[in-house]
Amino acid sequence: MGYKIVFFDVDGTITNHKDGSIPISTIEAIKTLKCRGLKVVAATGRPLSMCNELQELGIETFITANGGYVKHIQEVIHKVPMDKRIIEEVIEFAKIENNGLSFYTEGFSMNGVTEEEILIALKETLSLEEYPETNPLIHKEDIFLLCLFANDTSVEKYIRKFPHLTFKRWHSYVLNVLHEDVSKSLAIMKTLDFFCLDKSEAIAFGDGENDIDMLELVGLGIAMGNGNEKLKTVADFVTKPSSEDGIDYALKKYGII
């Protein structure tokens, strides 16, 4: 099959799931893909501001905020800004309930609620060691993804308060708060259209439950050995863990590099 584009999840896929570093084999694999004329896209839950090390690898196309904002070099391919009125309402309710919120623009900020569970989640999902800055005027900006930090009991209150919103859990303590559909698969379709490519010409690598729709969409879906068990059941192939050169192993197995 003539694959022409590869979508990579970042944390736990491009990065070593144990220490957050990018393996040398992965760096070389990305260089080889580009040299062979394949397009390389990072498809991540991170905001664009946290993708500098990926840009240094030569990656020019980014699906960020779990699909809410897509940019190729300086051109915005796709974005789903949330209704500012809804943002304000959720901010006010979170203040009452004392729940953490994170806001994805091209940058990343939070509402200032601090607790151990939030810090653990930030480290596990974005490799952050400390709380990000707060922005009191964040509700005036275009926000492409809003995340709620809460347990299931707290989430029930939000579901009752905001029946018009969807709360989609993607981590044991983090949920996407959605008014319109935001997903990596939708963002991939927009990206494929931009490059005039078909989904059958695409490969995707992932490790998390939020990568399931991405792997199901493309021509070849590869789950990391350290990945979510549900993800592995939908993958075409389960490679070695990211700590054991899993990307390099899979691309060589399929003769891509």
Phi, psi and omega in degrees: 000137181271084178287141185234351183209142180233127177257126180243123161299161186255288188288118182090355179240288171294318181271149174298123184291348181269320185231001176081359179281163176259117182300145178303320181298326179288319176302314180292323179297318179295319177299317181294318177303314181294320179296330180273005174089006177278144175277141181240126183234132172271127180240101195225159170280349180291155167283164183299327182296343180258022183247018184301317182293334177283324175297325178294338177279354180099004177287131184244349183239129186227123166264112185242174178053041179056030177108358183282341185211123183233131184221135174245112186054253179251005183258125177280119181274323188200138174207148181231078179290140181278155177298125184295330177294318179296318178304313181297320181294318180291321178301315182295319181291321179295328177294319178294317184274350182060047176253148178284143173230143173238146186238125180255110167254219166287339175255199185211131177213171180225177184266003173094357176286130182238132173200159186301320182298324179293315181296321177299314181296320179297323179290319183288329185261325184234007180059031178271139181260348180214167181291138177286173182293162172252152179227105184296344180253019185300329182293347179270350182266165172285117180251125185263344176205133176243128180241140178251133177258110186193157173273174186298325180297316178293321182299325179303325179295321180290323180296320178290321183287324184234070183295343180275355179255157176249132178248110186247111181284133177230000175210158184300342180228011183227137177230145167282138174254113191238138170254316170249161183292128175233125180202158176295325182293319177296318179295324178295319179299319177296321180291318177298318177299319181300320181266004181057047179240158178261152181298335178292343181267007186249146173243146175222140175244138177203171179225348187249168180297331178284002176260357184301310182297328179294312181292327179290332185284318193277173180291327180221111181254124185239125178262142176286150180299335178271010189279174177297140184294324177296321179298318182299329182289337180261350183287150173284334181206141174253115182269186177290163178298160179296338178279354181235037175062041184297323180293311179302317182299314183290318180295325177286322180301320182267007176069025181281325176232000000 
